[in-house]
């Protein structure tokens, strides 16, 4: 039970951290040589992916809390 909690909590925290970093670093990872509309589209997709990872991370953390009951 404690091992399940720890595994889920660590996985969730890692996903939240990666998602947060990815969302913030999106603009720096897209080439400035691209045309502006394409650049903004790619930045938006990367930020969206970062937010999705954060949501999945929160679900893992909630599952960790649920595993305690």
Backbone as a ProteinNet text record, in pm:
[ID]
protein_1_A
[PRIMARY]
XXXXXXXXXXXXXXXXXXXXXXXXXXXXXXXXXXXXXXXXXXXXXXXXXXXXXXXXXXXXXXXXXXXXX
[TERTIARY]
82.4	0	87.4	185.6	273.7	358.7	400	479.7	397.1	269.2	181.5	169.4	147	135	261.2	376.2	503	525.9	501	523.4	432	305.1	210.9	241.2	276	304.9	430.2	532.9	656.5	631.6	560.2	529.8	446.6	348.3	264.6	343	428.5	508.9	604.9	661.5	752.6	678.4	559.4	482.1	441.5	403.6	367.7	488.9	604	725.2	765.8	763.2	799.4	700.1	572.1	471.1	486.3	517.9	537.5	659.8	768.4	889.1	864.4	797.2	771.2	684.2	584.8	498.5	572	662.5	737.1	848.6	908.7	1022.3	978.7	849.7	800.8	855.2	855.4	898.5	1045.4	1126.6	1268.9	1303.3	1211.6	1239.3	1193.1	1129.4	1080.4	1172.1	1209.6	1303.5	1246.2	1324.5	1277	1276.4	1336.3	1340.3	1206.9	1117.7	987.4	902.2	809.7	713.1	631.3	591.4	524.4	401.3	311	194.1	232.9	329.2	372.6	443.1	523.2	594.2	494.5	394.3	294	212.1	183.8	109	188.2	317	400.5	418	434.2	444.7	316.2	201.8	73.8	59.5	105.7	98.7	188.5	308.3	398.4	341.8	284.8	225	106.8	26.8	-86.4	-41.6	66.8	120.3	169.7	231.2	276.4	160.1	52.2	-66.4	-127.1	-128.3	-182.9	-100.6	31.7	116.3	88.1	63	31	-99.7	-197.9	-326.5	-307.6	-231.5	-206.1	-130.4	-36	37.4	-53.8	-147.3	-242.3	-329.8	-369	-448.3	-368.2	-238.9	-154.2	-145.3	-130	-122.8	-254.8	-365.5	-495.7	-511.6	-460.4	-464.6	-378.8	-268.7	-183	-258.8	-326.6	-403.8	-515.5	-581.7	-689.8	-639.7	-513.5	-460	-440.2	-441.1	-425.1	-551.9	-666.8	-791.2	-817.1
-118.2	0	125.4	130.4	246.7	252.8	136.1	133.4	184	146.7	196.1	347.9	396.8	540.9	612.5	561.6	626.9	625.4	512.6	502.5	597.2	598.6	686.3	833.4	865.5	1004.3	1054.4	972	1012	1025.6	930.7	938.3	1063.2	1090.1	1208.2	1337.1	1345.2	1465.9	1485.9	1377.5	1388.1	1436.1	1382.9	1425.7	1572	1615.5	1755.9	1844.7	1804.8	1885.3	1891.6	1778	1776.2	1859.2	1845.8	1923.3	2071.7	2108.8	2250.8	2305.5	2229.5	2272.6	2281	2180.6	2178.9	2293.8	2326.9	2439.2	2571.6	2586.8	2712.3	2722.4	2609.8	2610.3	2599.5	2602.5	2580.3	2683.3	2808.3	2912.9	2899.1	2853.1	2838.7	2716.4	2624.5	2499.8	2504.5	2613.5	2628	2724.7	2686.7	2767	2905.5	3009.3	3144	3168	3077.2	3092.8	3056.9	2994.8	2957.7	3082.7	3074.7	3184.9	3198.4	3319.5	3349	3261.3	3241	3155.8	3012.1	2955.6	2818.6	2811.7	2912	2918.5	2922.9	3008.6	3019.9	2891.3	2825.1	2699.7	2593.2	2583.4	2482.9	2513.5	2640.5	2678.1	2639.6	2665.8	2629.7	2480	2401.3	2255	2207.3	2263.4	2223.6	2263.4	2381.6	2424.2	2336.3	2300.9	2211.4	2075.2	2025	1896.7	1906	2018.8	2039.5	2040.7	2106.6	2109.5	1970.5	1895.1	1758.7	1671.4	1685.8	1609.2	1648.3	1775	1818.1	1755.7	1748.8	1688.1	1540.3	1470.3	1328.3	1312.4	1401.7	1397.5	1416.7	1508.6	1531.2	1408.4	1342.3	1219.4	1112.3	1102	1004.9	1038.6	1165.4	1205.8	1174.9	1202.9	1170.2	1019.3	942.2	796.4	752.6	821.2	789.3	815.3	928.3	959.1	856.7	821.8	724.4	588.4	554	422.8	409.4	520.8	515	465	477.2	434.5	289.9
0	0	0	86.3	90.6	-35.6	-85.8	-208.9	-327.3	-332.1	-438.2	-430.4	-308.8	-289.1	-334.6	-293	-327.3	-478.3	-541.7	-686.1	-763.3	-727.1	-796.6	-770	-646.7	-612.9	-684.5	-689.6	-758.7	-908.6	-966.2	-1109.9	-1139.9	-1056.5	-1076.5	-1063.6	-962.4	-943.8	-1060.5	-1111	-1225	-1350	-1373.6	-1490.2	-1479.9	-1361.2	-1342.9	-1368.5	-1317.4	-1336.2	-1483.2	-1551.9	-1693.8	-1775	-1745.1	-1816.2	-1793.9	-1672.1	-1641.1	-1714.6	-1713.5	-1782.8	-1933.1	-1989	-2132.7	-2178.3	-2098.7	-2133.1	-2130.9	-2035.6	-2025.2	-2128	-2163.8	-2255.7	-2401.5	-2427.8	-2563.7	-2661.5	-2624.6	-2717	-2753	-2661.5	-2687.7	-2770.8	-2784.5	-2857	-3002.9	-3042.6	-3179.1	-3253.4	-3373.9	-3452.9	-3484.7	-3459.8	-3494.4	-3645.7	-3725.5	-3870.1	-3937	-3862.6	-3919.4	-3941.1	-4037.1	-4051	-3921.5	-3891.9	-3764	-3737	-3833.3	-3801.8	-3765.4	-3838.2	-3809.4	-3674.5	-3645.6	-3517	-3400.6	-3412.9	-3306.5	-3292.8	-3405.4	-3400.6	-3325.6	-3356.2	-3289.5	-3141.1	-3107.7	-2966.3	-2893.5	-2955.9	-2895.6	-2874.4	-2971.1	-2956.5	-2842.4	-2833.2	-2724.4	-2588.2	-2580.3	-2452.9	-2416.9	-2517.9	-2493.8	-2444	-2500.5	-2455.4	-2312	-2278.6	-2140.6	-2042.9	-2082	-1995.3	-1981.6	-2090.3	-2084.6	-1989.4	-1993.6	-1901	-1756.7	-1734	-1597.8	-1549.9	-1637	-1600	-1566.8	-1649.3	-1623.3	-1491.1	-1464.6	-1338.2	-1218.6	-1230	-1120.4	-1099.6	-1208.1	-1196.2	-1122.2	-1152.1	-1082.1	-933.3	-901.5	-760.1	-689.7	-756.1	-695.8	-677	-772.4	-757.2	-638.7	-615.5	-500.4	-370.8	-364.2	-243.9	-226.5	-336.7	-331.8	-283.7	-318.2	-280.8	-130	-59.3	86.4	155.9	88.9	151.6	130.7
[MASK]
+++++++++++++++++++++++++++++++++++++++++++++++++++++++++++++++++++++

